[in-house]
Amino acid sequence: MMFRTLMVLFCFYFSQASAQVHPIKIEEKSMKNRIAFYAINKSHTPYDVLFEVSGKNFRQSATKPRLIRVPAASKVHLKTIILFRDKKPIYSKKLTVNDSLSRRAMKKEYEKLDIPPPKIKPKKQITVYTTTNCAVCDSIVNKLNTENYLFRNVVLSEKPEVKEQLGGFLAKSPEEMDSISSPIISLGGKLYSWISSYEQLQEELNKD
């Protein structure tokens, strides 16, 4: 009995979790005697969707529902229902999402959403330790941000304990650490104190 209860709870949790990661969200917009339904795709992958509404106290197109293309990072109008006067609509929605795009899918006008591109996870973990007199640190950090890399930027003047630890690895005193004009970069746990450009960082990052 306990095993069966656990299985029921697991299935309920799994179904709830699955619903939460659905790639397409439905947005409803009420206007006078109508309700419009829109597909919101905040991912960078296009999908085909089949959207159906059933219930009472409203009318809708009698045309058979068909697949509608929802481009990456977009908002697409799916359907509008017309409400009966002085009656509250009762309806349920059914959404089927397909990442295998069909040539037969309807391609409608869409609104492009301003969704930042996904973060790039590098082959090796990147940490940039910025020194006080570093002239090129900002350009390297800005380039990593522009290219949307996942990385850490540690300002050593704000982390004296980290500066002391790095000085021990590099055999440099705190005063010498402040005079370093290049960033100290960790790639996969290996320290580099000679990298002075984004291009050099990329070369070392892509080495096996």
Secondary structure by P-SEA (a helix, b strand, c coil): caaaaaaaaaaaaaaaaaaaaccbbbbbbbcccbbbbbbbbcccccbbbbbbbbbcccccccccbbbbbbcccbbbbcbbbbbcccbbbbbbbbbbbbccccccccccbbbbccccccccccccbbbbbbccccccaaaaaaaaaaaccccccccccccaaaaaaaaaaacccaaaaaaccccccccccccccccccaaaaaaaaacc
